[in-house]
Amino acid sequence: NRINPKKLLDSKWTAVHPANKEKHFLVNELELDEVDRVVRCVIEAVISNRSQSIDWQELKDTDNWLQGWK
C-alpha cells in the first residue's frame, strides 16, 4: 500500500476500528522537511473536529486504516 506524501494533505481516511464514533478522518496538517520527508502529520475526526498527531506510516496499515471514506 503506497502513499505519496505530497498528496497526503487533505486526504480522507476511514478507521477500521472506530473509537468514540470517530470513523472518518481528514489529514489537515502536514509538515515536510527540506527533502520532502514527512516530519509531522495531523488527522482530524470529521464528526468531532478532534485533532491528533499520527505517524503517517500508520496509514499504510490496512488492518487499521482504509483510504477514502467507506
N, C-alpha and C positions, 0 to 999 in steps of 0.2 A: 504494500500500500504506500505509494509515493505521494508526497505532498510538496508542492512548490512553495517555499517560504515567502516568496514575493507575492503570491496570490492568497496568502493566509488571512490578511486583514479583511474584515467584513465577511468572512466565510461563515457558513452555517453548519452547526453540528447537533447531533442528537445523542443524548446519553442513553446507553443501552440499559443501565440500571439507575433510573432517576431517583433522586433524593429530594425530599421536600416539594414534590410535584414539579421540580425543575428538570424538564426534559430537553427543551430546545435552547441552544446557546448560539451566541454570535461572538466572533473574535473581534473585539472592539478596540484593542490596543496592541501594537506590535512595535518592538524596538529591535533594530538590526545594528550590528557593529560595522566597522569600515569594510569588511569583506563579505557583507550580506549574510552573516550568520545570525540567527535569532537569539537575542540576548534576553528578551522578556516578551511574554505572551499573556494577555489578559482576556478571559472569556466572561461574557455577561449572560446570565439567565434571562430569557425573554419575559417570563411570567413575573419575576420578582425584581428585575433590574439589579440583582446582586452580582457583583464582580469578584473574580478570583484569579490569581496568577496560576498559570499551569505550565508545565514543561511541554512545549509544543509537540515533542516527540511522542507524548502520551496519546495524541490524537490519531496516531497510526495504529493503535491497538483496537482492532475491530471487535474485541470482546467487551470494550467499554464505550467506544465512540463510533458513530456512523456519520459519514459526510452527508451534508444536507439535512433537511428536516423530514423525518419519517413519521 
